[in-house]
Amino acid sequence: MQVHPLAHVDGTVSLGMGTRVWQFASITRGTVMGRDCSVSPFAMLDGSIYGDRVIVSGGVKAGAGFKVGNDVFLGPNVVLCNDTWPASSKEGYRDDLLRSDERFAVVVEDGATIGAGAVVLPGIRIGNGAVVAAGAVVERNVPDGMVYHRNGYVSAKPVDWQEKRMRFAQ
């Protein structure tokens, strides 16, 4: 486990062996991270559960109430939402429910990828090996192995997806 001296990790956090937390990241209030994870600068994690080998890119915002599986990639500036009707008033907001290990506002299953700048709304399950496109607003479940596009269209993940990972400007 490696925590940069300029990161903030409070005493309630559990970090697995081999997990690295980089400068200016903030991990608080009972967050649990598995083994060999990486939390990039400016990520803010507050009370959720993360599996092994999760990559949390820079600027990710995730409060309480999320369960993230193993081998998940959260791209830069991803936001996981836990409140359907956010307001300055805390009336009706149940932080205690979000901090239980029984019910989750968002579940991201093993091997899923969420692209840069995506927003995942409360009540969503992203399936095993699913992909969320950069900039998408996810407002419904994403089945296993499927791709959720920015326009909400869902398609199968291409068989040759690994060969198509890199794109270059012409």
Secondary structure as GFF3:
##gff-version 3
##sequence-region A 1 170
A	DSSP	beta_strand	2	3	.	.	.	ID=ss1
A	DSSP	beta_strand	8	9	.	.	.	ID=ss2
A	DSSP	beta_strand	14	15	.	.	.	ID=ss3
A	DSSP	beta_strand	20	21	.	.	.	ID=ss4
A	DSSP	beta_strand	26	28	.	.	.	ID=ss5
A	DSSP	beta_strand	32	33	.	.	.	ID=ss6
A	DSSP	beta_strand	38	39	.	.	.	ID=ss7
A	DSSP	beta_strand	44	46	.	.	.	ID=ss8
A	DSSP	beta_strand	49	50	.	.	.	ID=ss9
A	DSSP	beta_strand	55	56	.	.	.	ID=ss10
A	DSSP	beta_strand	61	62	.	.	.	ID=ss11
A	DSSP	beta_strand	66	68	.	.	.	ID=ss12
A	DSSP	beta_strand	73	74	.	.	.	ID=ss13
A	DSSP	beta_strand	79	80	.	.	.	ID=ss14
A	DSSP	alpha_helix	95	98	.	.	.	ID=ss15
A	DSSP	beta_strand	106	108	.	.	.	ID=ss16
A	DSSP	beta_strand	113	114	.	.	.	ID=ss17
A	DSSP	beta_strand	119	120	.	.	.	ID=ss18
A	DSSP	beta_strand	124	126	.	.	.	ID=ss19
A	DSSP	beta_strand	131	132	.	.	.	ID=ss20
A	DSSP	beta_strand	137	138	.	.	.	ID=ss21
A	DSSP	beta_strand	146	148	.	.	.	ID=ss22
A	DSSP	beta_strand	154	156	.	.	.	ID=ss23
A	DSSP	three_ten_helix	161	164	.	.	.	ID=ss24
###
